[in-house]
Amino acid sequence: MDTVYVCRDGDNPELRYSLRTLANVEHDRVWIFGGAPAWIAGVTHQKRMQGGSPYSSTRGHIGAACNTPEVSDPFVLWNDDFYAMHPVGNVPLYHRGPMEPLLEKYAKVKTPWGKGLFETAALMRKRGLLAGAMSYDVHLPLVVHKAEMREALRLAKSVSTDAVHLRTLYGALAGCDGVEHDDPKLMRRSDPFPRGAWLSSGNDVFRSTVEPVLRYLFPDKSHYEKE
């Protein structure tokens, strides 16, 4: 399967190390949709403007990947701050567990993420998709089948919040199951460093906490970096 990144503009050191960790993952071609740094090599880049919010830009980039015939079907969707810390072979489909407990746990959360959770759940309930559904809103690569993702993107337009949980909506439409996994994103310096095969980095901890570890473990350039 191809690897697809959706990326912002700029130098993007997170992407540099994410690409280095692809040595731990079975993959075919690498694609980047959106922005890409000047040092990139050996990938296919489809330049796209970062229009609107980060959420809407990401959805646009994913839609472009789904509508590009040369991208494999399925493909594996990555963010630029996902890192495979140990060999994992083929990437399985990951989720964070059932939706219903999350709705109870975050009932009083008023953030955009929380609003997105409940509005996505309302849409899924209306469509008969909520019962037994899993949440795929976890900072791990996602195996994407194009037709189901295109439908998820279409339905996402009917949700009023910009922070719709697209991955979860996609998983319900695709009838996905997969492997349950804790979210490996490190958000604060005071948080315990995630152990295991996967790591993701929050903006506030990348330079201070995550980059030094990645630099030590993955010091050599990959063939996705110019000499």
HELIX and SHEET records of a PDB file:
HELIX    1   1 PRO A   13  THR A   21  1                                   9    
HELIX    2   2 LEU A   22  ASN A   24  5                                   3    
HELIX    3   3 PRO A   54  CYS A   66  1                                  13    
HELIX    4   4 MET A   99  LYS A  105  1                                   7    
HELIX    5   5 PRO A  112  LYS A  126  1                                  15    
HELIX    6   6 LYS A  146  ALA A  156  1                                  11    
HELIX    7   7 LEU A  166  ALA A  174  1                                   9    
HELIX    8   8 PHE A  206  VAL A  210  3                                   5    
HELIX    9   9 GLU A  211  LEU A  217  1                                   7    
SHEET    1   A 5 THR A  44  LYS A  47  0                                        
SHEET    2   A 5 VAL A  30  GLY A  34  1                                        
SHEET    3   A 5 ASP A   2  CYS A   7  1                                        
SHEET    4   A 5 PHE A  75  ASN A  79  1                                        
SHEET    5   A 5 LEU A 142  VAL A 144 -1                                        
SHEET    1   B 3 PHE A  82  ALA A  84  0                                        
SHEET    2   B 3 TRP A 198  SER A 201 -1                                        
SHEET    3   B 3 LYS A 185  LEU A 186  1                                        
SHEET    1   C 2 TYR A  94  HIS A  95  0                                        
SHEET    2   C 2 VAL A 179  GLU A 180  1                                        
END                                                                             
